[in-house]
Amino acid sequence: MEPRMIICNDSREDKQAVLESAYANIPVVAFADTDSPLKYVDVAVPGNNKGIQSIGLLYWLLAREVLRIRGELSRTEEWDVMPDMFFAIDAAEIEKIEAAREQ
């Protein structure tokens, strides 16, 4: 089973996957900062791909737009999924939050 598309956070960090997808004619969508190389990238989505919250927001925007293109979400209605659902949280951070709730 081959992927139909590859989405990467940083084309510099994922250069091996981007290069191999070019050999297999698999389209690549990459979140691109001002210093990101765009060789073998088919679609570059401009944005800050260094910060955790910025990457989470970019994935939230991408997921919302896919739902709108599919017709599952209207452009006039609000999406009830919050962007913070797309943020990566470290296990130590979760323990701190739970400890603060218990106190």
N, C-alpha and C positions, 0 to 999 in steps of 0.2 A: 504494500500500500504506500503510495507516494503522496506527499503533501501537495495541495493545490496552490498554496501560497505560504510565504514565510513573512512573519512580522517580527522585526527586531528593534530593540531599544537603541542600540548604537552600532552603526555599521563598522566602526573601528574595532570595537570589542568582538563583534560577531563576524569578523572578516572571513573566517573559514567557511561558515555556513552560507554567507552571501556568495562567495566564490563558487562553492559546490552547487548552489542553486542555479547559478548562471550556466553551468555545464549541463544541468538537467532541464533547462528552460522552465524553471519554476519562478514566478514573479516574486519580487521582494518589495515589501513596504517597510520603510525604516523611518523612525523618528530621528530627525536630523537637527543638530545644533550647527552653529556657524563653522565649526571646524570638522564636521563629519565628511569623510570621503563618500562620494556618490557613485563611484564606479561600480557597475553591476546592480545598482539600486534602481528599480523601476518607478516607484512612487516614494517621494520624500515628503514626510509630514513635518513642517517646521515647528520646533518647540525645544524647550530646555530638556535634554535627555540625561541630565546629571543628578537632579534632585528627585527624591523618592515621591514627594507629593506632586511634582510636575509630571512625572511618568504616570502616576496613578490617574491624574486628571486627563492626560492624553489618551490612556486606555478607556477611560469613562466616555470621553468624547467620541472615540472610535466605535465603541459598542453602541452608543446611542444613535450614531449615524447609520450603522448597519441595520439596526431595528427600524429606523425611519425608511431606509431604502427598501427593506423587505415589506414595508407596509404594516408592520406590527405596532408602530407607534406613530401617531399623528404629529405633525409639526406644530399644531396648536395646543396640544396637551403637554403637561409637565410629566417628566419621567420621575417616578417615585423612588428610584435607586439613588442613594447619595454617593457622591464621588469618593468619600472616604472608605467605601467598601472595596475600592480598587487599590488602596494603599497597603504596602507590605508592612507588617508589624512584627518586630523581633519578639521571640519568646520571652526574653527578659523584660521587655516593655509590657507584655501582657501580665506578667507576674507583678510588676509594679502597680499596674492599674487595679488588679484584683486585691492587692494588699491595701491600697488606698481606700477601696470600697468597704473592706472589712472593718476599718478603723472608724 
